[in-house]
Amino acid sequence: MQARQRHIRYFVMMGICIGLFVLAWGVVRFWSLAAAIGMCLVAMVIPPLAAVLANRRDRDDDWWNDPRWDDPKWDQPGHDRDRPDHEQRP
């Protein structure tokens, strides 16, 4: 799954979470306080699940295969690992 799809999934889940809170305390509490509390409990579980699902690595993802990790000078003092060796500091 690509990063864009993960972001969409995350924001949809967080939108559902916010929607549940708003509906629970703006509408549902007038008919059933227990239902409103139940909706909030469900909404409370969604953010951790959204974070886990959004950060899950898929088989097709290769974000972990960064070519900079093969840099032989990464542990030398003053060497910036975020810049390849052919890019010199200004």
C-alpha positions, 0 to 999 in steps of 0.5 A, spaced: 500 500 500 502 506 498 503 512 502 497 516 499 493 510 501 495 510 508 494 517 509 487 517 506 485 511 511 488 514 517 484 521 516 478 517 514 479 513 521 480 520 525 474 523 521 470 517 524 473 518 531 471 526 531 464 524 528 463 519 533 464 524 539 460 530 536 454 525 534 455 522 541 455 529 545 451 533 540 445 528 539 445 521 542 446 524 549 439 527 549 436 520 547 441 515 551 446 517 555 449 510 555 449 510 547 453 516 547 458 513 552 459 507 548 460 511 542 465 515 546 469 508 548 469 506 540 471 513 538 477 512 544 479 506 540 480 508 533 486 513 534 491 508 536 488 503 531 489 508 526 496 510 527 498 502 527 494 501 520 497 507 517 504 505 519 504 498 517 509 496 512 506 492 506 510 487 502 510 492 496 513 498 500 521 498 500 522 505 505 526 501 509 531 499 503 534 506 503 541 506 499 544 511 504 544 506 509 550 503 505 554 509 506 561 506 509 562 513 512 556 514 516 560 513 523 565 518 522 565 525 525 562 530 521 559 526 516 552 527 515 548 521 513 542 525 510 546 527 504 550 523 500 558 523 499 558 527 493 554 532 496 559 537 500 556 541 505 556 549 503 
